[in-house]
C-alpha cells in the first residue's frame, strides 16, 4: 500500500468525516472506496 498526502478544503473534510461516521467506517476506507469507484467508472466512460 502507498501513502498519499493531500490537502482538502475544511468543508470537504467535514462532509467526509460525517459521511464516514454515518457509514461506520474510517475516513481512509471511505476515500479508498470512492477512488476505486472513480477508477472503475473511468474505464466504462470511454
CHARMM-style PDB file with segment names, atoms N, HN, CA, C and O in Angstrom:
ATOM      1  N   UNK     1       0.842  -1.169   0.000  1.00  0.00      PROA
ATOM      2  CA  UNK     1       0.000   0.000   0.000  1.00  0.00      PROA
ATOM      3  C   UNK     1       0.895   1.242   0.000  1.00  0.00      PROA
ATOM      4  O   UNK     1       1.996   1.234   0.550  1.00  0.00      PROA
ATOM      5  N   UNK     2       0.395   2.307  -0.630  1.00  0.00      PROA
ATOM      6  HN  UNK     2      -0.500   2.314  -1.078  1.00  0.00      PROA
ATOM      7  CA  UNK     2       1.139   3.556  -0.773  1.00  0.00      PROA
ATOM      8  C   UNK     2       0.437   4.650   0.025  1.00  0.00      PROA
ATOM      9  O   UNK     2      -0.792   4.696   0.072  1.00  0.00      PROA
ATOM     10  N   UNK     3       1.207   5.519   0.645  1.00  0.00      PROA
ATOM     11  HN  UNK     3       2.206   5.482   0.607  1.00  0.00      PROA
ATOM     12  CA  UNK     3       0.647   6.680   1.343  1.00  0.00      PROA
ATOM     13  C   UNK     3       0.565   7.847   0.382  1.00  0.00      PROA
ATOM     14  O   UNK     3       1.507   8.119  -0.362  1.00  0.00      PROA
ATOM     15  N   UNK     4      -0.578   8.543   0.401  1.00  0.00      PROA
ATOM     16  HN  UNK     4      -1.343   8.323   1.006  1.00  0.00      PROA
ATOM     17  CA  UNK     4      -0.767   9.743  -0.404  1.00  0.00      PROA
ATOM     18  C   UNK     4      -1.250  10.845   0.535  1.00  0.00      PROA
ATOM     19  O   UNK     4      -2.243  10.678   1.244  1.00  0.00      PROA
ATOM     20  N   UNK     5      -0.551  11.952   0.534  1.00  0.00      PROA
ATOM     21  HN  UNK     5       0.256  12.087  -0.041  1.00  0.00      PROA
ATOM     22  CA  UNK     5      -0.953  13.098   1.352  1.00  0.00      PROA
ATOM     23  C   UNK     5      -1.596  14.151   0.455  1.00  0.00      PROA
ATOM     24  O   UNK     5      -1.011  14.568  -0.544  1.00  0.00      PROA
ATOM     25  N   UNK     6      -2.801  14.578   0.818  1.00  0.00      PROA
ATOM     26  HN  UNK     6      -3.277  14.240   1.630  1.00  0.00      PROA
ATOM     27  CA  UNK     6      -3.492  15.603   0.047  1.00  0.00      PROA
ATOM     28  C   UNK     6      -4.068  16.649   0.995  1.00  0.00      PROA
ATOM     29  O   UNK     6      -4.314  16.377   2.171  1.00  0.00      PROA
ATOM     30  N   UNK     7      -4.274  17.834   0.468  1.00  0.00      PROA
ATOM     31  HN  UNK     7      -4.075  18.055  -0.487  1.00  0.00      PROA
ATOM     32  CA  UNK     7      -4.962  18.880   1.229  1.00  0.00      PROA
ATOM     33  C   UNK     7      -6.365  18.992   0.675  1.00  0.00      PROA
ATOM     34  O   UNK     7      -6.559  19.046  -0.539  1.00  0.00      PROA
ATOM     35  N   UNK     8      -7.346  19.027   1.566  1.00  0.00      PROA
ATOM     36  HN  UNK     8      -7.189  18.983   2.553  1.00  0.00      PROA
ATOM     37  CA  UNK     8      -8.737  19.199   1.152  1.00  0.00      PROA
ATOM     38  C   UNK     8      -9.321  20.391   1.897  1.00  0.00      PROA
ATOM     39  O   UNK     8      -8.912  20.695   3.017  1.00  0.00      PROA
ATOM     40  N   UNK     9     -10.267  21.054   1.275  1.00  0.00      PROA
ATOM     41  HN  UNK     9     -10.599  20.807   0.365  1.00  0.00      PROA
ATOM     42  CA  UNK     9     -10.904  22.173   1.970  1.00  0.00      PROA
ATOM     43  C   UNK     9     -11.589  21.708   3.260  1.00  0.00      PROA
ATOM     44  O   UNK     9     -12.047  20.570   3.357  1.00  0.00      PROA
ATOM     45  N   UNK    10     -11.650  22.596   4.233  1.00  0.00      PROA
ATOM     46  HN  UNK    10     -11.279  23.521   4.155  1.00  0.00      PROA
ATOM     47  CA  UNK    10     -12.258  22.255   5.525  1.00  0.00      PROA
ATOM     48  C   UNK    10     -13.670  21.702   5.372  1.00  0.00      PROA
ATOM     49  O   UNK    10     -14.046  20.745   6.049  1.00  0.00      PROA
ATOM     50  N   UNK    11     -14.447  22.307   4.479  1.00  0.00      PROA
ATOM     51  HN  UNK    11     -14.141  23.084   3.928  1.00  0.00      PROA
ATOM     52  CA  UNK    11     -15.839  21.868   4.285  1.00  0.00      PROA
ATOM     53  C   UNK    11     -15.909  20.441   3.736  1.00  0.00      PROA
ATOM     54  O   UNK    11     -16.781  19.666   4.131  1.00  0.00      PROA
ATOM     55  N   UNK    12     -15.001  20.096   2.835  1.00  0.00      PROA
ATOM     56  HN  UNK    12     -14.293  20.725   2.514  1.00  0.00      PROA
ATOM     57  CA  UNK    12     -14.963  18.727   2.294  1.00  0.00      PROA
ATOM     58  C   UNK    12     -14.589  17.750   3.406  1.00  0.00      PROA
ATOM     59  O   UNK    12     -15.188  16.681   3.527  1.00  0.00      PROA
ATOM     60  N   UNK    13     -13.616  18.114   4.201  1.00  0.00      PROA
ATOM     61  HN  UNK    13     -13.129  18.982   4.103  1.00  0.00      PROA
ATOM     62  CA  UNK    13     -13.203  17.254   5.306  1.00  0.00      PROA
ATOM     63  C   UNK    13     -14.366  17.022   6.268  1.00  0.00      PROA
ATOM     64  O   UNK    13     -14.599  15.901   6.720  1.00  0.00      PROA
ATOM     65  N   UNK    14     -15.076  18.079   6.569  1.00  0.00      PROA
ATOM     66  HN  UNK    14     -14.887  18.989   6.202  1.00  0.00      PROA
ATOM     67  CA  UNK    14     -16.224  17.971   7.477  1.00  0.00      PROA
ATOM     68  C   UNK    14     -17.273  17.006   6.917  1.00  0.00      PROA
ATOM     69  O   UNK    14     -17.820  16.177   7.645  1.00  0.00      PROA
ATOM     70  N   UNK    15     -17.545  17.126   5.606  1.00  0.00      PROA
ATOM     71  HN  UNK    15     -17.101  17.799   5.015  1.00  0.00      PROA
ATOM     72  CA  UNK    15     -18.547  16.264   4.975  1.00  0.00      PROA
ATOM     73  C   UNK    15     -18.118  14.804   4.957  1.00  0.00      PROA
ATOM     74  O   UNK    15     -18.927  13.922   5.246  1.00  0.00      PROA
ATOM     75  N   UNK    16     -16.849  14.532   4.621  1.00  0.00      PROA
ATOM     76  HN  UNK    16     -16.192  15.248   4.387  1.00  0.00      PROA
ATOM     77  CA  UNK    16     -16.415  13.129   4.585  1.00  0.00      PROA
ATOM     78  C   UNK    16     -16.317  12.544   5.989  1.00  0.00      PROA
ATOM     79  O   UNK    16     -16.511  11.343   6.178  1.00  0.00      PROA
ATOM     80  N   UNK    17     -16.021  13.379   6.964  1.00  0.00      PROA
ATOM     81  HN  UNK    17     -15.864  14.355   6.810  1.00  0.00      PROA
ATOM     82  CA  UNK    17     -15.980  12.916   8.350  1.00  0.00      PROA
ATOM     83  C   UNK    17     -17.381  12.489   8.801  1.00  0.00      PROA
ATOM     84  O   UNK    17     -17.551  11.447   9.433  1.00  0.00      PROA
ATOM     85  N   UNK    18     -18.374  13.307   8.467  1.00  0.00      PROA
ATOM     86  HN  UNK    18     -18.236  14.154   7.953  1.00  0.00      PROA
ATOM     87  CA  UNK    18     -19.765  12.977   8.807  1.00  0.00      PROA
ATOM     88  C   UNK    18     -20.218  11.724   8.061  1.00  0.00      PROA
ATOM     89  O   UNK    18     -20.829  10.830   8.647  1.00  0.00      PROA
ATOM     90  N   UNK    19     -19.913  11.669   6.765  1.00  0.00      PROA
ATOM     91  HN  UNK    19     -19.417  12.396   6.289  1.00  0.00      PROA
ATOM     92  CA  UNK    19     -20.318  10.523   5.949  1.00  0.00      PROA
ATOM     93  C   UNK    19     -19.694   9.227   6.452  1.00  0.00      PROA
ATOM     94  O   UNK    19     -20.366   8.199   6.521  1.00  0.00      PROA
ATOM     95  N   UNK    20     -18.423   9.272   6.800  1.00  0.00      PROA
ATOM     96  HN  UNK    20     -17.876  10.107   6.744  1.00  0.00      PROA
ATOM     97  CA  UNK    20     -17.764   8.061   7.295  1.00  0.00      PROA
ATOM     98  C   UNK    20     -18.351   7.636   8.638  1.00  0.00      PROA
ATOM     99  O   UNK    20     -18.492   6.441   8.899  1.00  0.00      PROA
ATOM    100  N   UNK    21     -18.693   8.592   9.484  1.00  0.00      PROA
ATOM    101  HN  UNK    21     -18.578   9.562   9.272  1.00  0.00      PROA
ATOM    102  CA  UNK    21     -19.317   8.271  10.772  1.00  0.00      PROA
ATOM    103  C   UNK    21     -20.697   7.646  10.554  1.00  0.00      PROA
ATOM    104  O   UNK    21     -21.065   6.692  11.239  1.00  0.00      PROA
ATOM    105  N   UNK    22     -21.453   8.185   9.602  1.00  0.00      PROA
ATOM    106  HN  UNK    22     -21.154   8.960   9.046  1.00  0.00      PROA
ATOM    107  CA  UNK    22     -22.777   7.641   9.318  1.00  0.00      PROA
ATOM    108  C   UNK    22     -22.697   6.209   8.787  1.00  0.00      PROA
ATOM    109  O   UNK    22     -23.571   5.387   9.062  1.00  0.00      PROA
ATOM    110  N   UNK    23     -21.645   5.920   8.025  1.00  0.00      PROA
ATOM    111  HN  UNK    23     -20.935   6.588   7.801  1.00  0.00      PROA
ATOM    112  CA  UNK    23     -21.472   4.583   7.461  1.00  0.00      PROA
ATOM    113  C   UNK    23     -20.732   3.653   8.418  1.00  0.00      PROA
ATOM    114  O   UNK    23     -20.656   2.447   8.186  1.00  0.00      PROA
ATOM    115  N   UNK    24     -20.192   4.216   9.489  1.00  0.00      PROA
ATOM    116  HN  UNK    24     -20.254   5.196   9.677  1.00  0.00      PROA
ATOM    117  CA  UNK    24     -19.469   3.406  10.475  1.00  0.00      PROA
ATOM    118  C   UNK    24     -18.142   2.875   9.973  1.00  0.00      PROA
ATOM    119  O   UNK    24     -17.706   1.792  10.363  1.00  0.00      PROA
ATOM    120  N   UNK    25     -17.499   3.653   9.097  1.00  0.00      PROA
ATOM    121  HN  UNK    25     -17.854   4.532   8.780  1.00  0.00      PROA
ATOM    122  CA  UNK    25     -16.197   3.246   8.557  1.00  0.00      PROA
ATOM    123  C   UNK    25     -15.202   4.392   8.721  1.00  0.00      PROA
ATOM    124  O   UNK    25     -15.604   5.551   8.825  1.00  0.00      PROA
ATOM    125  N   UNK    26     -13.908   4.077   8.745  1.00  0.00      PROA
ATOM    126  HN  UNK    26     -13.582   3.136   8.661  1.00  0.00      PROA
ATOM    127  CA  UNK    26     -12.899   5.144   8.839  1.00  0.00      PROA
ATOM    128  C   UNK    26     -12.883   6.014   7.572  1.00  0.00      PROA
ATOM    129  O   UNK    26     -13.257   5.557   6.492  1.00  0.00      PROA
ATOM    130  N   UNK    27     -12.454   7.249   7.720  1.00  0.00      PROA
ATOM    131  HN  UNK    27     -12.151   7.620   8.598  1.00  0.00      PROA
ATOM    132  CA  UNK    27     -12.343   8.159   6.576  1.00  0.00      PROA
ATOM    133  C   UNK    27     -11.476   7.522   5.490  1.00  0.00      PROA
ATOM    134  O   UNK    27     -11.800   7.607   4.305  1.00  0.00      PROA
ATOM    135  N   UNK    28     -10.402   6.899   5.881  1.00  0.00      PROA
ATOM    136  HN  UNK    28     -10.138   6.830   6.843  1.00  0.00      PROA
ATOM    137  CA  UNK    28      -9.500   6.259   4.910  1.00  0.00      PROA
ATOM    138  C   UNK    28     -10.262   5.266   4.044  1.00  0.00      PROA
ATOM    139  O   UNK    28     -10.100   5.258   2.824  1.00  0.00      PROA
ATOM    140  N   UNK    29     -11.076   4.442   4.652  1.00  0.00      PROA
ATOM    141  HN  UNK    29     -11.207   4.449   5.643  1.00  0.00      PROA
ATOM    142  CA  UNK    29     -11.834   3.440   3.902  1.00  0.00      PROA
ATOM    143  C   UNK    29     -12.831   4.103   2.953  1.00  0.00      PROA
ATOM    144  O   UNK    29     -12.999   3.663   1.815  1.00  0.00      PROA
ATOM    145  N   UNK    30     -13.481   5.147   3.417  1.00  0.00      PROA
ATOM    146  HN  UNK    30     -13.345   5.505   4.341  1.00  0.00      PROA
ATOM    147  CA  UNK    30     -14.434   5.882   2.585  1.00  0.00      PROA
ATOM    148  C   UNK    30     -13.742   6.448   1.347  1.00  0.00      PROA
ATOM    149  O   UNK    30     -14.262   6.344   0.236  1.00  0.00      PROA
ATOM    150  N   UNK    31     -12.572   7.043   1.543  1.00  0.00      PROA
ATOM    151  HN  UNK    31     -12.149   7.127   2.445  1.00  0.00      PROA
ATOM    152  CA  UNK    31     -11.849   7.649   0.435  1.00  0.00      PROA
ATOM    153  C   UNK    31     -11.327   6.588  -0.530  1.00  0.00      PROA
ATOM    154  O   UNK    31     -11.397   6.767  -1.746  1.00  0.00      PROA
ATOM    155  N   UNK    32     -10.807   5.492   0.000  1.00  0.00      PROA
ATOM    156  HN  UNK    32     -10.749   5.346   0.988  1.00  0.00      PROA
ATOM    157  CA  UNK    32     -10.321   4.412  -0.866  1.00  0.00      PROA
ATOM    158  C   UNK    32     -11.459   3.861  -1.713  1.00  0.00      PROA
ATOM    159  O   UNK    32     -11.285   3.626  -2.909  1.00  0.00      PROA
ATOM    160  N   UNK    33     -12.623   3.652  -1.102  1.00  0.00      PROA
ATOM    161  HN  UNK    33     -12.764   3.842  -0.131  1.00  0.00      PROA
ATOM    162  CA  UNK    33     -13.781   3.157  -1.858  1.00  0.00      PROA
ATOM    163  C   UNK    33     -14.176   4.145  -2.954  1.00  0.00      PROA
ATOM    164  O   UNK    33     -14.473   3.737  -4.077  1.00  0.00      PROA
ATOM    165  N   UNK    34     -14.180   5.438  -2.636  1.00  0.00      PROA
ATOM    166  HN  UNK    34     -13.939   5.769  -1.724  1.00  0.00      PROA
ATOM    167  CA  UNK    34     -14.539   6.455  -3.622  1.00  0.00      PROA
ATOM    168  C   UNK    34     -13.539   6.476  -4.775  1.00  0.00      PROA
ATOM    169  O   UNK    34     -13.934   6.613  -5.933  1.00  0.00      PROA
ATOM    170  N   UNK    35     -12.261   6.342  -4.474  1.00  0.00      PROA
ATOM    171  HN  UNK    35     -11.940   6.230  -3.534  1.00  0.00      PROA
ATOM    172  CA  UNK    35     -11.238   6.312  -5.517  1.00  0.00      PROA
ATOM    173  C   UNK    35     -11.373   5.068  -6.382  1.00  0.00      PROA
ATOM    174  O   UNK    35     -11.239   5.142  -7.603  1.00  0.00      PROA
ATOM    175  N   UNK    36     -11.639   3.923  -5.757  1.00  0.00      PROA
ATOM    176  HN  UNK    36     -11.748   3.863  -4.765  1.00  0.00      PROA
ATOM    177  CA  UNK    36     -11.821   2.684  -6.513  1.00  0.00      PROA
ATOM    178  C   UNK    36     -13.010   2.801  -7.466  1.00  0.00      PROA
ATOM    179  O   UNK    36     -12.930   2.377  -8.619  1.00  0.00      PROA
ATOM    180  N   UNK    37     -14.108   3.374  -6.983  1.00  0.00      PROA
ATOM    181  HN  UNK    37     -14.173   3.718  -6.046  1.00  0.00      PROA
ATOM    182  CA  UNK    37     -15.293   3.577  -7.835  1.00  0.00      PROA
ATOM    183  C   UNK    37     -14.977   4.510  -8.989  1.00  0.00      PROA
ATOM    184  O   UNK    37     -15.380   4.261 -10.125  1.00  0.00      PROA
ATOM    185  N   UNK    38     -14.261   5.578  -8.700  1.00  0.00      PROA
ATOM    186  HN  UNK    38     -13.934   5.781  -7.778  1.00  0.00      PROA
ATOM    187  CA  UNK    38     -13.911   6.553  -9.732  1.00  0.00      PROA
ATOM    188  C   UNK    38     -13.057   5.907 -10.821  1.00  0.00      PROA
ATOM    189  O   UNK    38     -13.296   6.119 -12.010  1.00  0.00      PROA
ATOM    190  N   UNK    39     -12.080   5.132 -10.420  1.00  0.00      PROA
ATOM    191  HN  UNK    39     -11.886   4.959  -9.454  1.00  0.00      PROA
ATOM    192  CA  UNK    39     -11.208   4.464 -11.378  1.00  0.00      PROA
ATOM    193  C   UNK    39     -11.985   3.427 -12.185  1.00  0.00      PROA
ATOM    194  O   UNK    39     -11.791   3.308 -13.395  1.00  0.00      PROA
ATOM    195  N   UNK    40     -12.861   2.679 -11.520  1.00  0.00      PROA
ATOM    196  HN  UNK    40     -13.018   2.775 -10.537  1.00  0.00      PROA
ATOM    197  CA  UNK    40     -13.668   1.672 -12.192  1.00  0.00      PROA
ATOM    198  C   UNK    40     -14.596   2.317 -13.214  1.00  0.00      PROA
ATOM    199  O   UNK    40     -14.730   1.824 -14.334  1.00  0.00      PROA
ATOM    200  N   UNK    41     -15.230   3.405 -12.834  1.00  0.00      PROA
ATOM    201  HN  UNK    41     -15.121   3.805 -11.924  1.00  0.00      PROA
ATOM    202  CA  UNK    41     -16.167   4.101 -13.723  1.00  0.00      PROA
ATOM    203  C   UNK    41     -15.455   4.818 -14.875  1.00  0.00      PROA
ATOM    204  O   UNK    41     -16.033   4.997 -15.947  1.00  0.00      PROA
ATOM    205  N   UNK    42     -14.236   5.215 -14.661  1.00  0.00      PROA
ATOM    206  HN  UNK    42     -13.766   5.069 -13.790  1.00  0.00      PROA
ATOM    207  CA  UNK    42     -13.462   5.882 -15.713  1.00  0.00      PROA
ATOM    208  C   UNK    42     -13.302   4.956 -16.914  1.00  0.00      PROA
ATOM    209  O   UNK    42     -13.391   5.396 -18.060  1.00  0.00      PROA
ATOM    210  N   UNK    43     -13.071   3.700 -16.653  1.00  0.00      PROA
ATOM    211  HN  UNK    43     -12.999   3.342 -15.722  1.00  0.00      PROA
ATOM    212  CA  UNK    43     -12.916   2.727 -17.735  1.00  0.00      PROA
ATOM    213  C   UNK    43     -14.196   2.510 -18.505  1.00  0.00      PROA
ATOM    214  O   UNK    43     -14.151   2.157 -19.684  1.00  0.00      PROA
ATOM    215  N   UNK    44     -15.336   2.710 -17.872  1.00  0.00      PROA
ATOM    216  HN  UNK    44     -15.373   2.997 -16.915  1.00  0.00      PROA
ATOM    217  CA  UNK    44     -16.638   2.500 -18.512  1.00  0.00      PROA
ATOM    218  C   UNK    44     -17.028   3.659 -19.413  1.00  0.00      PROA
ATOM    219  O   UNK    44     -17.775   3.476 -20.374  1.00  0.00      PROA
ATOM    220  N   UNK    45     -16.525   4.853 -19.109  1.00  0.00      PROA
ATOM    221  HN  UNK    45     -15.917   5.002 -18.329  1.00  0.00      PROA
ATOM    222  CA  UNK    45     -16.959   6.044 -19.844  1.00  0.00      PROA
ATOM    223  C   UNK    45     -16.257   6.202 -21.192  1.00  0.00      PROA
ATOM    224  O   UNK    45     -16.626   7.069 -21.984  1.00  0.00      PROA
ATOM    225  N   UNK    46     -15.277   5.395 -21.449  1.00  0.00      PROA
ATOM    226  HN  UNK    46     -14.976   4.691 -20.805  1.00  0.00      PROA
ATOM    227  CA  UNK    46     -14.524   5.540 -22.706  1.00  0.00      PROA
ATOM    228  C   UNK    46     -14.905   4.477 -23.703  1.00  0.00      PROA
ATOM    229  OT1 UNK    46     -14.369   4.450 -24.811  1.00  0.00      PROA
TER     230      UNK     46
END
